[in-house]
Amino acid sequence: MLKPYEVELETLGGIVRVEFLRTDHVELIRSFDSGEGGEEQTEFARNVAWKSHERCLSTVFVILHEDSLMSYFTLSPFIVSLKIRDNTPKNKRVLVEELRTRLVELLGMDIKYSSVPTILLGQFGLQREYRGMGVGGEILAKVIKPYAVLYAAQIGGTGLSLHAKKEVAKKFYLDHKKNPLAEGFQIVSAGSTYELFYPFVTEAEAVRRALTGSIRPEEFR
């Protein structure tokens, strides 16, 4: 289990604490409110998060600011399919081929598999009063990505996967001018919901080398 840790968010102008969901957080997460446009995240927090976490369907982390819940996110194992069939649509084929090429380049080896392991960002909610401040992008960069990298280094994974509604994907994850901290996401499939993928092969390999003794842990930064 990842230990609690503190991180400074420049957009917030303060320190937040990231913790593995425990019983003493249940009351906080069941009163979570992401506001308009965040109904799915509110519903999950209030009615699904604890049961899902307790039964190992996902791993829920909470982010606390001054002992109040400001955000939460979930991580779990996932796979991205690299399989191309005869009936695969041309646009999907192009996206998968681009992803395979990118992964081969990053890994420095051919990929013989029809799918690759990733870490899924299943839910990511932000309390309504913190939305629109740029806090979400900073949490993604400073908290979620590093946690996903550490998970991947331990259980296997080549990047961070997520699914987002088309408008959310374009506004938050694909508009790098407005949200530079989200830069690096690639589209795996596009419809009303987008499947996105952020490769972090280099970062995960560095942690894995530290874990396997290829380098001393203190050399990893």
Phi, psi and omega in degrees: 000134180291137181284150176300146175210162182251146179217144179269131176253116182297321181295334180266336182071034181192182183262139172239159181242130181255127183223149171293134183300127179233174182300327181285358176261350189301315180299321180295313186287334178282354175251011182297142179216111181270355177078191183297132182090348180243029183299322180297317181292323177295313180300315180298313182299315186285323191241347186236325191309308185294315180297317179298318180292314183296327183263011176065025175281335173201168176247122184256133174242142178247149178241119186252138174235114183054044177069007175253145180284119179253336183198163172211160175208159180236144176232145176200161178294150182205171173225150172249125181283134175249011184282133176241120180259170179299327182264010177294126180303149185302316182295322177293319179301316180297316181296317181292318179296321177296319180294315179301315179300317180295318180292320177300319179297316182288320182281336182071027180203157177287153179252116183267359187265157176274352176206160179233146180286144177218177174250128183266125168272094187283316179222144178212107183242147180230130178305145187304323183288347180259356182283150178080010182252354185088004181295320183301317179296323180288323175297318178302315184284320189263342183239301188294311181299312178299320177297316180296321178298315180296318176301312183299322180295334182268322185246353182101132179171145183250354181177185181254127178250151174201160174241135181217147175301150186310311183293324179291317180301313183291323183281318188259317188260340186245350177265087187285343177288318179278331183224073185299336181289347179265003184300141177117349180286140177243148177275127176263320174209148185228128176204217173294331173244135179261137168262122183244155182218131177243108181286134174225042183305311183300315181294316180294321179297322180296318178292319179299320179298322178294320181290328182270355179087008177295329171223160178287138182308323182291347178277344181276129177234000000 
